[in-house]
Amino acid sequence: MSVRIGLVGAGAIAHAHAQSCCDLGLTFGVWARGHAADFARRWSIEEYETYESLLDACDIVLVAAPTPAHEELVLAALARGRDVI
């Protein structure tokens, strides 16, 4: 079974995490509030339209969003039974 990573955020630090996912050969997709399309094209990955759809598609959530959003995102992921980085 392959682990699927849901990357949350598409800013500068998300690119470093995306590179790490690629280096490790991990499957990953991205969701960000309103600006993940360019990021998804850059990394040739799927962009999810909603956070809920990303949660449905992943095993682990990697939060790379701005710090003030972390609590909401982490709690939602944990409530759905996802591991969180």
Phi and psi in degrees as a GROMACS rama.xvg file:
@    title "Ramachandran Plot"
@    xaxis  label "Phi"
@    yaxis  label "Psi"
@TYPE xy
-92.0624  139.728  SER-2
-83.8843  130.721  VAL-3
-105.411  125.99  ARG-4
-100.067  133.483  ILE-5
-106.217  106.21  GLY-6
-87.5861  124.607  LEU-7
-109.147  113.51  VAL-8
116.436  150.861  GLY-9
-138.393  25.468  ALA-10
-88.5503  -163.143  GLY-11
-57.2673  -48.1497  ALA-12
-68.337  -27.04  ILE-13
-62.7066  -32.2524  ALA-14
-65.5216  -38.8739  HIS-15
-64.1064  -41.8748  ALA-16
-67.3412  -38.3394  HIS-17
-61.6517  -42.6657  ALA-18
-61.8612  -41.4492  GLN-19
-63.0324  -42.138  SER-20
-60.0054  -44.0032  CYS-21
-62.9348  -45.6749  CYS-22
-59.6406  -33.381  ASP-23
-89.1468  -3.23492  LEU-24
72.2566  27.4845  GLY-25
-88.6543  144.168  LEU-26
-81.5954  131.024  THR-27
-148.946  155.508  PHE-28
-133.478  173.254  GLY-29
-133.8  147.715  VAL-30
-138.545  136.491  TRP-31
-147.922  152.392  ALA-32
-67.0801  92.5203  ARG-33
80.2286  6.49102  GLY-34
-150.535  38.0395  HIS-35
-97.541  -6.74943  ALA-36
-62.1614  -48.246  ALA-37
-63.3376  -40.3502  ASP-38
-60.9223  -46.9448  PHE-39
-61.6549  -41.625  ALA-40
-64.3873  -42.7575  ARG-41
-58.8401  -39.6057  ARG-42
-100.838  2.00669  TRP-43
53.5651  50.9045  SER-44
-126.673  169.848  ILE-45
-79.0426  137.791  GLU-46
-101.033  129.918  GLU-47
-95.3354  138.408  TYR-48
-74.2427  -28.6132  GLU-49
-134.557  158.418  THR-50
-63.8652  -37.7458  TYR-51
-61.7575  -40.5546  GLU-52
-68.2059  -34.4333  SER-53
-64.5267  -44.9624  LEU-54
-60.3132  -37.386  LEU-55
-64.4446  -29.2429  ASP-56
-97.8049  -4.85402  ALA-57
-122.627  165.414  CYS-58
-101.734  -35.2651  ASP-59
-130.289  136.235  ILE-60
-101.866  126.952  VAL-61
-108.947  108.621  LEU-62
-86.8333  116.052  VAL-63
-126.925  26.5739  ALA-64
-86.8733  169.16  ALA-65
-57.4384  144.667  PRO-66
-50.2987  -42.5815  THR-67
-60.346  -19.8108  PRO-68
-89.8996  -10.4413  ALA-69
-57.1475  -48.374  HIS-70
-57.8435  -49.8167  GLU-71
-59.9094  -45.3957  GLU-72
-67.1099  -44.4263  LEU-73
-64.9997  -46.0649  VAL-74
-62.5362  -39.8388  LEU-75
-64.3736  -41.7459  ALA-76
-66.1503  -43.9624  ALA-77
-64.275  -37.0875  LEU-78
-63.4437  -25.7094  ALA-79
-93.1425  5.2344  ARG-80
81.1205  18.5996  GLY-81
-92.2592  144.438  ARG-82
-75.6195  152.102  ASP-83
-132.268  135.857  VAL-84
